[in-house]
Every structure is written in structure tokens, then in C-alpha cells.
């Protein structure tokens, strides 16, 4: 809508991860370097952790763009609450295989045959697991066991695990000692600082063809950082709405006043500050119990608003929806390929 008005080539602030807009902050460069290092080692595990919206999935997609297709065959899965057998089935499907049997032994045999075939063709297999904080201990142990597949002294499968902050705590559990010993590197993504937030916004705008229209004042950049805490996904959400606001109001300067108006509108939509929209405690408790959220988020926030309207929870839901869409897209692509191969 606003792209033509501001003569932009495309939308600069999409919520969905796009490696074409990858911004190399100091911490993101380090994380990407760890992933690249892991590829050169061709073994073990690498973990990338961080808050919701800090860019873990974008890093994975950036890495996938760099993979040499003649040397590495890669698969990515975005996990929900999976147990070990479900995870194994997803891994088999992620590598484009049709599940021939539901038994665990058959799935393991099918995967091992596939991995050996790739090795004979000179290819290594890489598995990227997004939302790894959702995996049970048994599922993580299953991943460790998959790393035991070898040909000679070379492992057939390498895994990169991307997860939210709680995944760091999960890995410290005594039951996962053997898995921890398989990690060759780990990196934690932190939010951008104020200077990086400005650089991030300007980088995405320039990438989209921005010619300083609308201009953004220094004070507005400061306020954007204050409202978003330097978390890329929050920055994208606020910046996108600022451009829409500027278009609708026919403004060519984004100032603190514009940031204040748009940030307040977003807060009201998320029901963070509007007390009139607070849901009855009893109904909220039932809803949270049904959703299984009470133990994870508490019933009400420090602002006396329902937990399900907080930024973190809404971002978790967005991530979960995006993950399901990725799985659905992979399934459709696989089914389409199967149909094309049929005579």
C-alpha cells in the first residue's frame, strides 16, 4: 500500500523471516560464523538460542542459501510438542522420504539407508531443528542417537538446534549430559542495542529502495528502540505501521509524535494498556487452562492484563503459526513432487 507512495521496491519490514534482509549485527555475525564453522566440522551439534523474534529462523535461512547443493543435503523442521517417535517421523519426512512404516525400527532403517546413499554420492546431511525448546528430553536423546549413524569414522548426520532462552536451561539437565558432550559450539542471540536498532531500520529501508522518504528523526529512532527493546520482530512490526501511518497521514517525516501515536495504537490492539478490554478472571483462567498456558505464563501480567495479551505470548503464537505453515508448505511441495513423478 505505502510502497508506491514512498517509491519503495518492496515492503522493508515483513514479519516473516527473509534472508534477503539479513542484518549482520555483531551478535548475528558471530552466530552465523558458528554455523559456518559447524559445517566445516561436519559433525556434532551447534545450538543457537535467543528471545522470541531475535532472528534465529532468519539465520537458518541465511545458512541454507549458502549451502553447496552438490555437497550438503539439508532439511529443516519446526517442532511443536513432539515426542521421540513423532520427531523421528518428521526427520524422515523433512528429507523428502515417504514414511513406509510407523514402527520406529523401520523409520530408523529407512533414514540410515538414505544417509548412506547420500554419503556414497559425496553428500553430507544437515538437519536444522527450529523451536528446539519444545522438544522433550526423550526427543533430544533421539537426536543424539541419530548422530551415531556413521560410515567409517565419519558421521552421516549433523544437527543445528535453534531454540528460545529456556532451551539453554533444558540442555543443563543431568539426563542430557551425553548430548551436551556432542556440542561443538553455542551462541545466544541478544536484542540489538540502540545504535544497531537504527542501523537495522536504515539497512532494511535502503535494501527496499528507500531514498530518505519518509525521513526519520534522531529522536524517533530513540523512541523506536525504547518501545521495541531492540528485538528485530518488534522493530519490524512498529516500523511497518509507522510507514503505513505516514502514508495515510501524508507525512514525509517520522518524528517522536508519530512513534508515540502508532506505538499506542499497537498497545491498544494488543490489549496491553486498555483496562476496558480486560477479560473476566474466571473466564481467563478457564481459557488458559484449556490452552495449557497457566504454568508457563501465569494468569495475569504485572500490568494487570491477561497473560495471553502480552508481547511475548503473541510472538510465540506467531512463531508457532509460521512453523506450522513451513511444515504445511513442505508437505504440499513433497506431495506435488510425488504426483509429478507418477506416470
N, C-alpha and C positions, 0 to 999 in steps of 0.2 A: 504493500500500500504506500509506504513512505519512500520506498526505494527510488521511484521515478522522480518524486518531488525533490529529493536531495541528490539526485543523479548518482545513485549507488549501483554497482553491478549486481549486488545480491544482498540478502539480509546478513548483517555482520554479527548478530547476536542470537543465533539459534540455541535452543536448549539441548538439542541432540548433539552428541559428540561429533566433531568434524575435524579430521587431521589436517585439512587444508587451512584451518585457522589455528593450528598448534602454536602456542606462545611459549617460547623457551625461557621461562623464569629460571633462576639459579637452581631451585629445587627440582623443577621438572627436567631440566637438562641432566641433573645428576641421576634422577630416576631412569631416564631414557638410556643414559650411559650404562647403568647397571643391567638393564635389559639387554643391551647390545653385548655387554661383557658376558652375560649368561649364554647368549647364542654362541659366542666363540668357544665357550667351555663345553657346550653340547652335553651337559649333564646336570643333575641336581635340580634344586628348586630355587626360585627367586620370589620374594614377596614384596609387593608394593601396597602400602596402606595409606589411608588418609580419610579425612572427613567426607561426608556426602558432598558431591559437587566440586571436589578439588582437582578432578581431571584424570582419574585413574583409567577410565574407559578410553578417553582420548589418547592416552599414552599407548594403550594396547593397539588401537587402530593405527597410530603413527608407526608403531613397530611393524605391523602387518604390511604396511605399504613398502617397507624397506626389505622385506624378506625375499631372497632369491628363490623363485618358484621351482627352479631346477635342483635346488639343494635342500629346501625345507618345505615340508607339508605341514600346514598349521591349521588348528581348529580352535574355536573359542566357544565356551559355554558360559551362560549367565545363570547362576544357581539360585533356586529358591530353597525351601526347606527340604533338602534331599538326603535320603539315607544312602548307604553304601551301594546297594544294588541299583537304585534309581540313578545314581551318579554314573555307575559303570555303563548303564544303558545309554545315558546321554553322551558319554565319551565316544562310544561306538557310533552313535548317530552323527555326532559332530564331525567325525572323519568321513562322513558320506556313506557309511555302511548301512545296509538294511539289516535290522535285527532279525536273525533267523530263529532264535530260540530265547525264551525268557530265563532259562537256567543260567546261573552265574558261571558255571564251568564252561558252558557253550559260548557265553559272551567273552570270557577271557581268552578262550581258544581262538575265536574269530578275530579279536583285536590283535593277539600275538601274531597270527598268520599275516594279518595286514601289515603290521610293523616290520616283520621280517621281509616282506615283499618290498616295502619301501627302502629298506636298508640295502637289499640286493640291487636296487635301481639307483643307489647312491644318494638317497634322500634321508634326512632326519625328520622325526616327528616332534612337533611342538604343540603342547596343549596350554591354552590360556584360560584360566578359570576366573571369571569376574564374580563379584559379590561372594567371595570365599568365606566371609564371616558367617554365612548361613549354613555352612557345612557342619555336620555332626563330627564328633571325634572318629566315629567308625568310617565315615566317608573320607575324611582326611587320611586315615590309615589305609584306606583302599587306594588312594592316590599314591601313597608311599609304596605300596606293593606293586603298583603298575610300573614304578621306576625300576623295579627289579628285572624287567624284561631286558635281556641283553643278547648281543651277538658277539661272541668272543668276550673281550673286555670292554666293549662299547655299549652304553645304554641305548635302548631303542626309542625311549620317550623322555622328553624333558618337559617340565611344567613350570609355568609362571602363575602365581596366585595374587589376585588383586582383591583387597578387602578393606572394609571400613575399620575405624580405630579399634573396635572390640576384637578384631582378628588378631591383633598383637597379643592381647590377653589370652585368647584361645590357644595360641601357639606355646604359651608358657605352661600349659597343663602338663603334669607329670606323665600322663598317658601318651603324650606326643613327643617324648624325648627322641625316639628314633627318627621321627620326621624332621625335627629341628636340626639333627646332625646332617641332614641331606641338603640344607640350605647353603648356598654359596654367596648370597648377597641379599640384603633387605634395605628398603628405603621407605621413609614415611613422608608423605606429601603434606605440607603445611599451607595455610592460606597465603595469598600474596600480601606483601607489605604495601604501604600507601603509594610509594613510588612505582612499584611493579603494577599496582592496580591501574594507575594512569597509563603506564606503558602498554598494559594488556588491552585497555579500551582503545587506545590510539592505534595499536597494531591491527586489531580486528577491523577497525574503521578503514584504515589505509588499504588493507587487504581487500576490502569490499569496494574500493574506488573512491573513498572519501576525499573531498577537496576542501576540507575545513568548513563545510556547510552541512549541518549547523556547527558553529564553534562552541567550545565548552570552556567555561571559565575555570581558573585555578581553584576557586572556592567550590565550584560544582564538583570537580574531581575529588576534593577532600570530603565533601558530603557523601558522594557515592561510596567511597571507601568506608566511611563511618556507618552507613546503612547496610552495607553488604559484608563487612568484616573481611574483605579481600577474598571471598570464596567465589571462584570463577562462575559457577552456575547462577549464584545470586546476582553477580555483576551482569551476566547476560540478561537475566530477567528484568532487572531495573533499567539497564541501558536500552533494551529493546522498547520498553514502554516509554522511556524518555524521548526516543526518536518519534514514536507514534504521537506522543503528546505535542512535540514541537511541530509536527506536520499538521495536526488538527488545529492547533492554535496559530499556525502560520508564523512560527518563531524561527529565527535563524541563529539564535544564541541560547544555549542551555546554561542557566545560572542556578544558584542555590534555591531560588524561589521555585523553579521548575522541578528540581530534585525533591524538594520538600512536598510539593503537591503530589507528584507521582508516587513517591515512597508512601505517603499517607494513603493514597488510593489502594496501593498494593496491600498495605496492612489491613485496611478495611475489608478488602476482598478475602483476605486470609483469616479474617475474624480474630485478629490478634488484639486489637485495641478497642473494638466495638462491643461494649458491655451489653448492649441491647440484644446481641445475637448469641449470647452465652446460652448453651443448651442446659436444660434441667439436669441437675446432678444425677438423679436416679436414672434417667434415660441414657445419660452419657455413660454411666457405669455399666449398663447393660450392653450398650454398643461396644464399649471397649472390651468387655468380657467376651462378646461374640467374636470380636476381631482378634482377640488374643494379644491386646496391647498393654493391658494393665501392668504386667510385670516389667515391661520394657520401658514404658514412657511415663508411668504414673497417671493418676486420674486427671489432675489439673496442673497447669504450669504455674510458675512463680507470678505470672501476670493475672492469675485467677481466670484463665481461659482453658477450655478443653484441650487436652494434650494433642488430639488429632488435628488441631489447627495450628500447631507450632511449625515453624520453618522446617526443622529437622525431619519431622514426620512426613510433611508434604513432599519434601525432597526424596525421602525414602520411597514413598509411593510412586513418584515419578520414575525413579530408578528401577523399581520393580516392573512398572509398565513397560519401560524401554527394554528391559531384559526379556520380558515375555514376547514383545514384538520381534526382537532379534531371533528368538527361538522359532517363532512362527514363520519368519522370513526364511530361515534356514530350512525349515521343513518344506515350505512351498517350493523353494528352489530345488531341493532334493527330489521331491515328487515330480516336478516338471522335467528334471533331467532323466528320471526313470521312464517317464512317458515318451520322451523324445527317443530313447534308446530302443523302445519296443518297435518291432517291425509293423 
